[in-house]
Amino acid sequence: MEALQIIGNEHRSMWQLTVVLEELCKQLGKPEERPDDELFGMILDYIEQYVERVHEPKEEAFLYKAVLERSSEGKEMIAEFTREHASTPDAVARLRGQLDAVVRNYPEGVATFQQAVDEYISMMRRHIMKEESDLFPLARRILTDADWDEINTAFGDSNDPLFGESALVEFRALMSRIVNQAPEPIGFGLVTEVKPPAEEHPVLLSIHDLSSSYGRIQALRGVTIEVRQGQLVALVGANGAGKTTLLRAISGVQKVSGGAINFAGQDITYARPDQRVRLGICQVPEGRQVFGPLSVEDNLRLGAYTRSDKRSIEEDMEQMYAMFPILKQKFRQSAGTLSGGQQQMLAMARALMGRPKLLLLDEPSMGLAPLLIQEIFNAIISLREHGKTVFLVEQNAQAALSIADHAYVIETGETVLSGTGSELLVNEQVKSAYLGI
């Protein structure tokens, strides 16, 4: 695993913990919710010790050092990062002191503590985002292959006393305790709403015994799934398992050789793709596939091509800009000039402009940096929380199962497992084959 990927994964874990801190602080605004000082303490322990003992030494001794040796371009930026690393112990100590005061005198001091946590979280996130948006590209541009060989070898050294395997054991144990004690599962943001039982959601999409082939190659072999209204359903599997083929069959661009597809009580097995769009099925394709020469705004308008309600279209455009503010900033810019993450946001917004009853997402995390993946998945969670029905096809099983109401596993064109997302996360077969556990 490359150094930047390792750092990105660490960033993602720490970002998730800031989400938990935010949720815990929100609960302090309720008089009946006394602070869980043990959980707060474990999170602060993890952040402080992980930054100081694992994350900081790798970055400063290898990545920062190599960048500074090659160019003075990143000198001020790295100096800022180093200062922020060094300030972590004092910042955490202040938070501990304020937490102790809140516990002793609750509810006195809550507002001050909440503000301090917000400021600390903002600093952490700003640090993480600046590293990934500014330092990473600089390092990729100026470091040589020999530099990367040295850095990647050091980062991958499982015997290093500072950040090798033995040093990580206690942090994995602490993270496990945090996950088990947190009020909701730690995923890409805490989902706090109480959902009705699955059987209370009517079935929106039903696929029974579906088969499809590419010439003599059978890609789908009797696939049976259902997607209930208002739920987020995930389909995970390896490359070539049939995930994209299934989405293409649902959209009508892939012919089926057997079985049936029923949508909103209507048999659409042999309906044309445009008919399915008008019924309310919209797909965000793998690889984004935005219209590069056209502006962001024109891409969004194309998403509403089946609609004639001009006023509502304008209102929906503003909603898309509110969901993805970067698109508002670049609404006149050619879509082809956007970054990969921004193109993914545009592709999702374009599909939503069709006001779909069912949104199909094909590998939305593909090729994106960890923080961009998190932003995309936060948007997916938000869609589900606002009543959208989402069918998510994703190779990143950990990410998909963490947020799914229900999920299926597909292998060589067949669905081999199903259950809630949380059930499949702890399934030994899934852990071994897809989670690397």
N, C-alpha and C positions, 0 to 999 in steps of 0.2 A: 504494500500500500504506500502511495506517495505521501511525502511530508504535508503538502497542502491539503490533501484529502484527510489526513489524520487531524490536522488543525481544524479543518472544516467540521469534522465530526465532533470534535471537542466543543467548538463554538455552538453547534446545534444542541448539545446536551446542556450547556450553560444557559443558552437562550430558553430552553424548555423550563429550566428551573426559575428563570425570571418570570415566566408565565404563571408558574405556581405561586411565586411570591405575590404577584399582582392579585391573584384570586384570593389568597389568604388575607391580604390587606383590605380587599373589598368587603370581605365578611366581617372585618372589624368594625365596619360602619353600622352593623346591626347590634343593637344593645344586648341581645341574647347570646351573641357569639363572642365568647371570651377567647383571647389569643391562644393558639396551640403553640406554646413556647417551645415544646420539644421539637415539633416539626420545623418551626422557624429556625431553631438552633441547628438542626441537621442540615438544612439547606445552606445556611451561612457557613457551617463547617465545610461542606462540600466545596462551595465556591472559593472560599479563602484558601483552603489547603490544596485544592486542585490547581488553582492558578499559581500558587507560590511553589509548590513542589513538583508539579508535572508539566503544566502548560507553559509557564514562563521560562523555565530553564531550556527547554527545547528551542523555543522561538529565539531567545536572546543569544544562546550559545552557538546556534547554527544558522537559522534563517536570517535574523537581523545582522549577524556578523558578516555573512556572505554578501548580503546586499550592500552593506556599508563599504566592504572591501572593493566592490566593483564600481560603485558610483556614489557621489555625494547627493544625488537627486533625492534620496529618501532620508537624509540625515535628520531634518526637523521632524518628519513624521515618526520615525523610529524613536527619536528622543521623547516625543509625546507618549508613544506606546509604553516605553520603559518607565516613564514617570507614573503612568496609570497603573502599571503592574506593581510598582513600589508602593503606591497609595492604598492598595487593596487591604492590607492588614489593619491600617488605621480606620479606614472606612467601615470595615466589618465590625471593628471594636466599638465604634460609635453606635452602630445599629444594635449591637448586643446591649449596650448600656440603655438605649432608648426602649428596647424590648423589655428589659428587666423593669424599667420604670412603669411601663404600661401594665405588665403583669401584676405589679404591686398595687397600683392605684387605679386600675381599670374602672371606668373608661377614660380617665384623665390621660392625656398624652397621646391618644390615638392619632389625632390629626397630625401632630408633629412627627410621629413615627411613620405614618403613611407617606408624608411628604419626603421624608428622608429616604424611604425605600424607593419611591418613584424616582428621586434624583439619582440614586445608586443604579437602578435598573437602566435609566436613560444613559448614564455614563457607560455601563457595560455594553449595551446594545450599540451605542455610537462607536465604541472601540471595535467591536466585532465587525460591524458593517464597514468601517473605514479600512480595517485590515483586508477584508475580502474584496472591497471595491477599488482600493488604491495600492495597498502593498502587494497583494497577490499578482496583479497584472505587471507591476514593476519588476517583481522577482522573475516572473516568466520571461520578461523581455530582456533582462540584462544578465541573468545567471547563465553560465555555460553548462554543458552536459556534465563536465567533471564536477562542477559545483553541486549539481543536483544528485549525482551519484553519491557524493560525500554526505549531503544533507539527508537523502532518503535512507541511506545505510544507517546513519545515526538514529533517525526517527524509528526505524524498524528494528532496532536492537532490543530484543526482548529481555536481555540480561542487564541492561543499563540500570544501575542502582537508583537513579533519579526517576526515570520514567519507563522502566522496563516492566515485565509482567508482574513481578513480585510487588512493585510499587502500586500497580493498578488494582490488585486484588481487594484491598481495603476500600477503594473508591467504588468498585462494583458492588461490594456489600452495602456500603452506605447508600448508594443510589437505589438499591433494592429496598432498603428500609424506607426511604423517602417515598418510593412508588407505592409501597404497601400501606403507608400511613396517610398519604395525601387523600383529601376528600373525594377526588375523582381521579381516574387513571391519567397518568401523564402521557399525553400524546402531542399533537400539534396545537396546543391550547386546551384548556379545560372545558369540557362540555358539561354544563351544569343543569340543563333543562331536563325535566322528567318526561320521558317518552311513554306513550301508551304501549301495551303489549303488541307484538308483531301482528297477531291475528286481528287486531282492530284496524289495521291499515288495509284497505282494499288492494287487491293485486292489480297493478297497472300493466306490467309486461309479463307475459307467460310464454316460455319457450319449451317445447316438448319434443324430445327425441330428434333434435335437429342434426342434419348431416349436410356436409358441403365438401366439394372436391375442387382441386386444381388439376384438371386433366385426370390422370390416373392416380394422383396423390390425394388421399382422403384427409382433409384438414380438420373436419369436425365429425365426430362419431357418436351420434345419439345424445347430444347435449340437452340437458333439462335444467332450467333455472326459472326463478320468478323474482320479480322486482316489485315490491309493494310501494304504494304511493307515499311520498314524504320521507322515504328512507334513503340512506346511502348504502348501496350494495357494491361490494368490491369483487373483482375477479382477478386472482393472482396466479402466476405460473411462469415458467421459464420461457426464454426466447424460443419461438417455433412451436409453442404448445397449442396455439389456435386462438389466442386472445383477440388479436386484431381481426382475424377472419370472422369471429363471432360478431364483433361490432359492425363489420361491413355487411354481414348478413342481416342484422337488425336494421341497418340503414337502407338496405335494399340494393347496394352496389355489388354484392356478392351473391351469386345464385345458390340456391339450396337444392339439394337432391332428395331430401326427405325430412319429415317432421313438420312442425307447425309453429308459427309465431303469432301470438294474439296480443293486441295492444288496446287497452281501454275497452275491452269487450268485443273487439273487431278483429277478424282474421286478416292479417296483413302479409301472410306468407309470400304472396306473389304480387303485392302492391308495388307500384313504381316508387323510386326514391323520392320524387317530388311530392307524391301523395303522402308519404310518411312524414315528410317535413311539415306539410299542412295539417297533419293530424297532431303534431306536437313532438316529434322526435328530432332532436338536433344533436349533431356530433361535433366534438372538438377532435380533429384528426391527429394521429401521431405525427410529430415533426412540425406542428403548428399550422403550416401551409397557409400563411397569410398571403394576401395579394401585395407583393412587395412594392411594385411601382405606385400603388394607390396610397393615399394618406390614411392615417389612423381613422379619421372620421369617416372616410368613404368605405373602409373595411367594415366599420360598425353599421353603416347604412345598408350595406349588402346583406348583413345578417338579418335585416328586417324586410327583405325583398318580397316576402309573401304577405306583408301587411300594408294596409292603406290608411291606417289611422295616424295621420301626420303628427297631431298634437301628442299622442301617446308615445310615438316614436321619439320625439324630442325629449319627453320626460324620461324615457328609458335610457336615452343617451346620457343624460345627466346622472342617472343612477349608476351607469357603468363607470362614468368618470369619478363618482364618489367612491365606488368600490375599488377602482384602480386609478388613484390620482395621477400616476405617471403618464397615463394615456391622455389626461386632460392637458398636461403640460406639453405633450407632443402631438396634439390632435391634427396638426397640419403637416407633420413630418411623414415622409414615406415609410410605410410599414417595414420595408426591407432594411431600413437603417437602424431599426430597434435591436436591442440585445435579445438573446434567446429568451430570457425570463420575461421581458416586456412583450415579445411576440406571443408567448404563451398566455399572458394576461389578455392580450388583444384577441387571440383565438377564442378564449373563453367568453369574453365580453361579446364578441361577434355572434357566437352561438346563442347567448342569452338574449340578444336583441330579437330573436325569433320567438321569444316567450314560450320556451319549450315546456311541455308537460314532463318530458323525460330528457335529461341531459346525459349524453354519452361522452365519457372522457377517456381518450386513448393515450396512455403513458404520459401524463402531464409533467412528470418529474424528469423525463429523459433529457440528459445533457445539461442539467441545471446545477448551479452551486447550491450547497446545503441551505443557505439562508433564503435563496429564491424558492427552493423546494418548500421550505416552511411557509413562505408567504402564499404560494399557490395552494397549499393544503389548508391554510387558514381560510382562504377564500372558499374552498370547497366545503369546509365545515359551516361557514356562514350561509352558504346556499342551502344546505340541508336544514339549518336552524330556521331559515325563512320559508320552509315548506317545499323547496324544490326536491324533485326526485332525481337522484344521481346514480348512474351505473358507471363505476370507476374500474377501468382496466389498468393494471399497474404491475410492473415487474418488482418494484420496491415493496416487498410483502410487508415488512415491518411498518412502513408508513401507511400503507393502505389498510391493513388490519387494525391499526391503532385507532382509526376513525370510523370504521365501517359498522353499521348496524348489523348487517348480515354479509357473509362472504362465501365465495366458492373457490376451490382450487381446481385448475384445469391442467391435465397432462396428456400429451399426444392426442389432443382433440377430444378428450373425454373429461367430464367433471367427476373428480374422484373424491372430493371432500366438500362438506358444507357445514355451516354453523354460524354463530355470531362471530363478530370480529375478535372479541376477547377470548372466545373458546378456541378459535384457530391459532391465536397467538401463543397459547400454552400447549397446543397439540404437538406431541413429540415428533410426529411425521413432518409436520410443517416446520417446526423448529430446526430439524435436521436438514431438510431439503432446501428451505428458503430463507431461514433467518440466521444460518451460520452458527447455530448453537448446538 
